[in-house]
Amino acid sequence: MTESATTDAAQSAALANQVKGAVLWRSGSQMAGQLIAWASTFLVIRVLEPSDYGLVAMTAVMLTFLSLFDGWGFASSLVRDARIDRHRIGQAFGMLLVMNVGLAAVQWAAAPLAAAYFHQPMLTDLLRVQALFYLSNPFAALANALLIRRMDFRRQSQANLAAAVLSAVTALACAYAGWGVWTLVAAPCVFWYARAIGLAVAARLWIRPVFRFAGAGVMARYGGAMILVQSCWFVQSQSDVFIGGRLLEAHDLGLYTTALFLTQILAAKFVPPLNEVAFAAYSRIQGESDILQAAFAKTVRLIMLIALPFYFGLAVTAEPLVTAFLGDKWSEAASLVPVLAMAMPLMTLQILFAPATNAIGRPSLAVRTGLFGALLMPAAFLAGIQWGTEGLAWAWLGGMAALLLVTIQVSLPTIGIGRRALAAAVAPGLAASAAMAAAVAALDSLLPEMGDLARLATLVPFGAALYGVLLFLFARPQVDEMIALARPSRVAAEA
């Protein structure tokens, strides 16, 4: 082996182990944080009313829209640039400060307009307090980008986990103190500020902002493209609440958004952090197309192996799960969960494409698919609202199926893998999950009358064990691949 080949092999092995460590830290901390958050959330849900969640869902429309312009995309440009210096970092910091102070002012002024649109006067006070959230963004976004650039996901994960714990404690304390809907404002406020402080300390963010933006055109263009992509995603994901919030009662909207929360847990909470790792890794290998193609296929394969059984299992255990964990007052949400759960695998797969195409330097592809989704999903929700919350759930399923097909058509040629390779990556998890769900449904139909917790205690272990056996028998290479990812490894340098 030549010296250069040995060096390349050592660098590839080092990068692979760095990515593995990043995935383990990011996914492990995310799982720990979410377990804490879920425990808190399910306890809080049992205390609060559906109408409380309906009100906060309405405020989330404005909060999510204005957050599109919070500058995280400008900070992300620092991740993929080959070289950066303190001046560029200071410029990014300056942009973030200007944008987020402006957003806080806009939300404060526009709060009464949102309250009038939704016919809920209380939204004015809720939105004005939530405007304080933006002031934490400059510190969190810049520190987060610098940690991702270094692939230092250990410190990033520790900061996020600490923030999740503080937020969960705040939520429980406020709920049991009788704060009602304000619980759902206080807890995220603590999370945003605790995360910002933790990330800033972890990244050693001791830098002055620079408000002279000459020479920051590349950063601005990349950040602008990301804003456009995120704007499209906002329209896709928030138009249901924007439409439903005006036409549905707060109680019904709360049932719908809580069902959506349950089914989006994996796609919204676990996949985005893993996409951060993927984007950083793809950026490192963007010039090596064959390695990037293999990395993308592996990412799809492993994430779908984990996601698909979750979604299929959620669909067939929705009734006992909702009543056992949320309480009887949420039982009407159970009928929405199976439909939404079937839409989420499509959404999960669709959002895996953007990190690869963005890292290659083609954010325009994510913009194109985002624009299509921004036109498609509101139309689907406008049609579905005629049938209330059930119609909104079916709109998710039909709309995400169409959006995924368009994303595949647009993105695969650039990434460089074919449809067969993509199907092969998804097939093991899909086949085993479908068989598992059918068996769980059959077992459920044979069970005698029992409590909801007892049903779950029977069905969930059975489904998990069956899924594991099916993978072991028919997808052993994929099982070995997952084990290898989780197993600690050492980087051996060959002379």
N, C-alpha and C positions, 0 to 999 in steps of 0.2 A: 504494500500500500504506500503510495507516495505521501510526502509530507503534507501537501495541500489537501489530499483526500482525507488523510487522518484528521487534519484540522477541521475540515468541513463536517466529518462524521462526529467529532467531539462537540462541535457547535450545535449540530442538529440534536444530539443526545441531550446536551445541556438545555436547549430550548424546550425539548419534549418534556423533560423533568420539571422545568420552570412552569410550563403550562399545566402539567399534572398537579404540581403543588398549588398553583393558582386556583384550579378547579376544585381541589379538595378544600382549600381554605374558604373559597367563595361559597361553594355549595354547602359545606359543613356549617359555616357560620350562619348562612341564610336559613338552613333547616333549623338550627338551634333558635335563631331569632324568631322564626315563624312559629315554632312550637310554643314559644313564650307568648307571642302575639295572639295565636289562636286560642290558647287557654284563657287569656285575658278577654279576647273578643267574645268568645262564647259565653263567658260569665256576664259580660256587660250586656250582650244582646238579651239575655234573660231578664235583665233589670229594666232596660230601656224599652220604648215602644216603637213599633214600625214607623210611626209618623216622625219620630226623631231622625231615623235614618233617611226618611224621605226628604226632610228639610236639608240635611247635610248633603244629600245627593244633588239637590238643586244648587247649593253653593259651590259644589264641585265643578259644575259646568263653567262658571266664571273663573274659578281658581285654576282649573286645568287649561282653559283657553289662554289666560294671561301667562301661565307657566311656560307656554310655548316660546315666549320671548325672554326667558330668564337667563339666557346666555350659556346654558350647558353645552350647546353645540359649538360655541366659540372655544370653550375650554377643551372640548373633545378634539379640536384640531391640533392641539399640542401633542396628542397621543401618537398620531400617525406621521408627524413631521420628523424628518431625519435629524435635524438639529434645532435646538431652541436655546435662547439665552435669557438672562434676567430681564432684559428690556422687553422681549416678547411676552414673557410671563406677566410683567407689570402691565403691559397693554391689555392683556386678557383680563387681568384683575380690574383695571379701570373700566373696561367695557361692561363687565359684570356689575360693578357698583352703579354705574349710570343707569343701566337697564332695570335693575331690580328696585332701586329707589323710585324710578318712574312708574314701575308696575304697582308698587304699593300705593302711590298717589292715585293712579287710575282706578284701582279697585275701591279705594275709599270713596272717590267721587261717584263711581258708577253703581255703588251698592243699592241706592234707592231705586234705580231703574230696573235692576234685576228683581228686586222685591215686588215691584209693580207688575213685571211680566209674569211672574209665577203666582201672583195674588197671595203672597205670604209676607206681611210687613216685618216679621221677625228676621228675615234674611238680611235686612240692612245692618243690624247690629252684628250678626254672625259674620258677614263678609268683611266688615270693617275691622273686626278683631283678627280675622284670618289674613288681612293685608300685611300684618306683621311678619308672616311666614317668609315673605320675599327677602327680608333684610338678612336672613341667614344664608341665602343662596350664593352670594359671591365667594364666601369662604368655603362652603361645601363643594361647589362646582370646581373651583380651581384646585383645591387640595385633592379632590377625587381624581381629576385628570392627571395630576402629577404622580399620584400613586399608581394609577393604571399604566402610565408610561413606563414606570420603573418595574411594572408587574409585581408590585408589592401589595398583594391582595391580603396578606396576613394582617398588616396594620389597618388596612381599609376595612377588613371584615371585623376586626376587634372594635373599631369605632362604631360601625353599624350595629353590631350586637349590643354594645353598651347603650346606644340610643334606643334600641328596641325594648330593652329591659326597663329603662326609665319611663318610656312611653306606656308600656303595659301597666306598670305600677300606678302611673298617673290616671290611666283609664279606670282601673279598679277603684282607686280612692275616690275619684270624682263621681263615678256611678253610684257607689254605695253611700256617698255623702248627699245624694239627691240632686246633683247638678243637671240631670236630664240631658237635653241636647248639647249643652255646653261641654259635656264630657267628650263629645266627638270633635270638639275644637281644641280643648286643652291637651289631649293626648298627642295628636299630631304636631301641635306647636312645640311640645317638649321634645318630640322626636327630631324635628327639623333643626332646632337649636343645639340639641345634644350631639347630633350627627355632625353639624358644622364645626363645633368646637373640637370634637374628637378627630375628625379628618384633618383639620388645620394643625393640630398638635402632631398627629402622625406624619404629616407631610412636611413638618417644620416650615410652615408657611410664614416666614419672616421676610416679607417683601412689600415694597411700597407700590401702590397703584400708579400707573402712568396714564395720563389723560391726553397725551399727544398720540394720535392714532395713525400718523403717517407711516407707511410701510406695512400696515396690518391688513392689506387687501386680501391676501390669500386666506388669512384667518376669517375675515368677514365673509368672503364668498363661501367658504366651507360651512361656517356657522349659519349663513343664510340658507344654504341648501338643507341643512339639518332642521332649521325652523320650518321650512316648507314641508319636509317630510312629516315632522311632528304635527304641523297644522292639519295635514291630511288625516293623520291618525286621530287627532282630536275630533274631527268631524265624524270619523268612523265610529269612535268609541263613546262619544258623548251625545250624539244626536238623538239616541233613544231617550235619554233623560231630558234633553231639551224639548223634545216633542211630548213625551209622556208626562213630564212635570207640569205642563200647562193643561193637560186634558184628564189626568188621573188624580184621584185623591192622594194626599200625602201618605196615607196608610197603604194603599195599593202600590204606590211607587216604592215605598220602603220594603214591601214584600219582594217586589221584582229585583230591586238593587241588591238585596241580601242574597237572593238566589244567584244572582250574577256574581256576587262576591265569592260565594262558595265554589262556583264552577271555574272562576278565573284565578283561584289561589295559585295554581301551578304556573299558568301562563303569565300572570302579572307579577308574581313574587319570586319565582325561581328562575324562569328562563331569562329575563332581562339581566340579572347579575352574571349568568353564564355567557350571555351575549357580550358582556363587557370583556370577559376573558377571551372569547373567540375573536372579537374585534382587534384586541391587542396582539393576539397570536397571528391572525391573518395579516395584520399590518407588517409584522416581522418577515413574513414569507410571501408578500404580495408579488414579488418578481419570480417566484418558483411555482409555476402554474400546476404542475403535477402534484406537488406536495400540498398546495392549497386545496386542490380538488379532493385529495384523499382525506384531508383534515375536515373539509365540509361534510363529506359523506359520513365520516365517523361521528361528527357532532350530531347530525340528524339521527343516525342509528341509535346512539346512546341516549339522547334526550327522549326520543319517541319510545324507547324501551321502558323508560321510567314514566313518561306522561300518559301513554295510552291505557295501561291498566288502572291508573288513577281515575281517568275520565270514565272508562267503561264501568269500573266498580262503583263510582259515584252515581251513575245513571241507574243501576239496578238496586241500589240501597238507599235511594233518595228519601223514601217515606220514613223509614225508621231513623235515619240519620238526622233529618230535620227536626223531628219531634223529640228525639232523645237529647240532642245537643242544644237546640234553640228553644224548645218548649212548645206547648200546644198552640200558643197564640200565633206561631209562625207556620202552622201546618199547611196553610194555603200556598206557601212557597214551594212545597214538595212537588207539585205538579209541573213547576217550571224547570226544576233542576235537571231531569233527564234530557229535555230538549236542548238546554244550554250546554249540558255536559257533552253532547255529541257535536256541538259547534266548536268547542274549545280545542280538540285535536287539530282541526283545520287551522285555527288561529295560531296555535303553537308552531306548527310547521311553517306557516306563512312568515312569521316574524324571524325565523332563523336565516332567511336569505339576506336581509339588509346588512348585517355585519360583514358578510363576505363581499358583497358588491361595493359597499362603502370603503372597505380596506383596499380593494383593487383600484379605487379612485373613480368609481362610477356611481356617486350618490344620485345621479339623474335617474337611474333605474328605480331606486326606492321612491323617488318623486313621482315617476310615472305610475307605478302601482298604487302609490298613496292617493294620487289624484283620482284614479279609477275607483278606489274604495270610498273616497270622499263623496263621489257622485252616487255610488251604488247603495251604500248603507243607509243614508237618510231616506232614499226612495223606498228601500225595503221597510224601514221603520214607519214611514208615513202610511204604507199599505198595511202593515201589521197592526198598527194602533187601532184599526177598526175592530179588531178582536181583543182589545185590551192587552193585558200583560202576556197572555198566551201568544198573541200575535207578534209582540216584540221578541219573544223567545224564538219563534220560528223564523223571524226575520234574521236573527243572528245566524241560524243554521244555513239558510239559503244564501245569505249574503257572503258568509265566510267561504262557502264552497266555491262560489264564483270568483271571489278575490284570490283564493289560492290558485285556481287554474290560470288566471292571468299572470300572477307572480311567477309561476313555473315557466310559463311561455316566455316572459320577458327576461328572467334572470338566469335560467340554466345555461343558455349559450355563452354568456359572459363568464360564468363560473367555470364552465367547460366540462360539465358532466351531463350525461343523457338521462332521459326519463326512466330508462330501465335501471340505471344505477340508483336513482332516487327511490324508485319503487322497491328495489332490493334492500335499501337502507331502512325503509319503513315496514316492510313485510313481516319480519320476525315479531316485532311488538304488536302489530295489528292482528295477526293471526292468533297469537297466544291470548291477547286481551279479549278478542271476540269469543273465543272458545271458553275462556274463564267466565265472562259475563253470562253466557248462555247457561253454563253449569250452575252459577250462583243463583240465577233466576229460577232454574228448575228446582234447586234445593229449597229456595224460599217458598215456592208453591207447595212443597211437601211438609214444611214445618208445622207443628201444631200451634195453637194460639199461645203467644208468649209476649213479654214486654219488649219494647223497642231496643233497649240495651242488650237484652238476651239475644234478640235476633241478630243484632250487629256482631255480638261476641261469637255467634255461630258462623255467620256469613263471611265476615271479613277475614278471619284466619283461614277458612276454607278456600276463599278466592286467592289469597296471597300464596298459600301453599301450592294450589293447582297451577297458578301462573309460573311459579318457580320450577315446578316439575316439567311443565310444557317447554319452557325455555331450555332446561337442562337436556331434555330428550331431543328437541328439534332445532335448537339454536345454540348449541354448545359453544361455537366460536364467539358468538356475541357475549355469552356469559363469561367466558375467559377474558374477553376484552374489558368487560366491566370490572372484573376482579383485578386485572392488571392495572387498571386506572387507579383503583383504590389502594393497591399494595404499595408501600413505600419502596423506593428504589434508589440505587446509588449510581452516580455518573462515574463510569470508569474510563479513564483516559488511556488510549492505546498508543504505545510508542511506535 
